[in-house]
Amino acid sequence: MSYEVKNIVLAGFHAVGARLRMDPKSISAVYLDPERRDKRMREMREKLIAAGVRVMTADARRLDGMAPDVPHQGIVAMAEDKQAQLEFDELLDLITDETLILILDGVTDPRNFGACLRVADAAGAQCVLVPRDRSAHMSPAALKAAAGAAESVPVVTVTNLAASIVELRDAGVTVVGTAGEIATKSIYEFDQKKAFAWVLGAEGDGLRQLTRRRCDDLAAIPMAGAVESLNVSVASGICLFETVRQRTGGKL
């Protein structure tokens, strides 16, 4: 695993706060809206100053320009990119019985993508695997939603997702896709104690046909209510933590 170092923009309290906890020295400057004087902002300013981070002021218009299309909440940081990196060939060499992978097919919303990273981090997933095309990638919005998880969970980008699923299966990983509309088994009917990967698609579109065909099997999340589908990050959490439950004997 390696780290690609470049400057990025972190917007919002979660993203900036997570970096401040993990690596304050990687933050070159934080810009705060002087019009925001509430308790949360005061406490954040104090923490930044105590950590030796350079704090500057910038009005809302300038912050909007630094982090367009992201609810920055009056706080934007410039920092080194510490995103964890992992190549697919490296991943194949690192597979063990404890491997747990989240594969996203067609998740293009950066906030959903970031939230999936956060869930993957919480569940102890080895990585999140995405296609180069038809996928969200790291952006200020994704980083904000990830709340620091981009620094702990590598994102593996592949050119051909279907072919990569086949390679994972050949390496001993059981790959199960979620397709509630056609699956005959629930997520609870699979033995997930050895190398395992969940494949999830975007809400609405779901998995592409070729992706479905390359999986070992398909599963459904049992739905007792009236809604037909779940947000992909919520579904990811349900699936990943079923794996965690099985591997810990139900002791989460």
N, C-alpha and C positions, 0 to 999 in steps of 0.2 A: 504494500500500500504506500502511496506517495502523496504529496501535497503540492498542488499547483498554486503558486503564490502570485497574486495580482491584487489590485485594488478593487473593492466592491462597495456597494452602498447597502447599509443596513437601516431599515426604517421601522419605527415603532418600538414601544417599550419592551416587548417580548424579545425581538431580535437583538436589540442593543443590550438589554439586560443579560441575555444568555452569553453573548460574547464577553461582556464585562466580567461575568463570573468565571468563564473558562480561560480567557487570555486577554487581559486588559492591555498588555503591551502591544498587541496587534492593532489596536485602535489608534489611528493617527489624529483624529479630531471628531468631536461630537458637536452638532449644531442644534441649539434649542430655540424654540419660539419664545421670545421675551414676553409675549402676551399671555402665555400660559404660566400661571403662578400657583396652581393648586398643589396639594400635599404630595401627590404622586410625582409631579415634576420636581418639587423641591427635594424630595428624598433621592430621586435619581441624580440630580445635580450634585448633591453631597457625596453620593457613592462614587461618581465619576471623578470628582476633585480628590477624594481620599485615595483613589487608585492612581492618581497622577496623570489622568487623561486630560488632554487639552479640550476645554469647553469654550465654545463660541456661540454667538447669537446669530440668528437668521430669521427673517420674517416668514410668514406662512407662504408667501409667493415664491420666495427662494427655495424653501423646503419642497414645495410642490414641483419645482423644476428639477431638484436633485433626485426626488423619488416620485416620478409621475405615475399616476394610476394606482398609488398605494396609500392607504390611510396611515400616514406617518405619525399621527398623534402629536405633532409638534417636536419630534426628535428624530434626527437622522445622523448616522455615523459613517465616516469613511474608515475602512479597515482593510487589512490584508485578507485575501481569500484563503480560507483554511479548509475548504471543502475536501472531504476525504475522497480519494480517487482509487479506483480499482479497475484493471483491465479484465476483459472476459476470460482470456487465457489464464490470468492469475487466479481468477475465481475458480476455474476448473481444477487447478492444482491445490486449492485450499479446501475442497469439499471433504467433509467428514460426516459421521452419523449425526452430529449436532447441527449441521447446516440447516438454516431456515432462510428462505429467500422470498421476497415479495416482488412479483412481476406485474408491471402495469402496462396495459395494452390500450392505447388511445386516450389516456388521461391528459388532456390538453390544458385544463384550467390550472394555473400556477398555484392557486390557493389550495385546491384539492391535492395537488402534487406535494406541496410543502406539508400539508396535514398528514399525508400518507407517510412521509419521511419521519414525522414525529411519532406516529404510531409504530412504525418499524423499529425505531430506536427504543421505544418503551418495551417492545416485545423481544428485543435482543436479536433482531434479524441481522444476518450477515451482510446483506446489501439489498438495494432496490434495483431491479433490472428494467430498463426501458428501451424502446426502439428509438433510433436516431430521429426518425420522422414520426409525425402524428403523436407527439408527446410534448408536454411542458418540460422545460429545463430550468436551471437556476436563474432566478430573477429576484429583484427586491421583494416582490409579492410572495414568491415561493419561500424565500429566506425568512420573511416575517412569519409565515404560517408554520414553518419548520421549527422556529424558536430554538435554534442551536443544533438541531438534529442533523443538518447538512454537514456538520463537522465531525460527526461520529458514525454516520451510516453512509458508506460509499454508494454512489449512483453509477451503475455499470450501464453504459450505452452501447447498444449493438445495432448493426445495420439490418440484419434479418432476424426478427424476433422468433419466428417459427423454427428456423434452423437452429437457433441458440437453445430453444426448448428441447429439441431433439438431442443436442449435445449434452445438456444437463441430465436428461434421462439416461443417456449412455454412460454418464459418469456416476450413476447410482442415485440420482435425485428423483423422488416421486413428484410429479408435477400435476396438480389438480387445478382446473379452472372453475370459476364460479359462473354458472349459467342457470339461474333459477327457473327460467321459462321452459327448459328442456331436460334438466338434470333429474335423475330418478333417485339419487342418493342425497342425503344431507351432509353438511360439513362434519357432522359428528360420527359418520360411519367409516372414516378412514383412519388407519393406523399412521400416526404422524410422529412416532418416536424416533425415526431415523431421518436421514436427509430428505427434506421436504420443501416444496415451493408452491405458493399460492399465486394464481394468475387472476387478476381482476381487470375489468374494463370500465370505461366511463359509464356513469349513470345514464340510462337511456339506450345508448348504442351497444353496450356490453362488449363481449369479446368478438373479434373478427372470426369468420368461419375457419380460416386456415389455422389460426391460433387454437381454436377449439379442437381441431382434428389432431394437433400435435401433442395435446395434453394426454396424460395417462387416463384421466377420467374427468368427469364434470360433477360439480356439487351445487347444492342449493342451500341458502340460509333459510331455515324455517321462518315463515312470516305469519304471525297470528292475527295481525290487524288488517286494515283496509288498504294500506299503501302497497304498491307493487315492487318498489325497489328502494335501496338505501344509498345515501351518499357514499362514494367509493372509499373515503377515508374511514367512515363508520364500518362499512363492510370489511375493510382490511383489518381493522381492529378486532372484529368478531372472529374472523378466520385465524389471524395470527395468534390470538390469545387462546383459541381452542387448542392450537399446537402447544402453546406454553402449558396449558392445563394438563394435557396428556403427558407431557415430559416431566412435569413436576408432581405427578400423582394427584392433581387437583389442588395442590398447595401453592396458590399464586402469591 
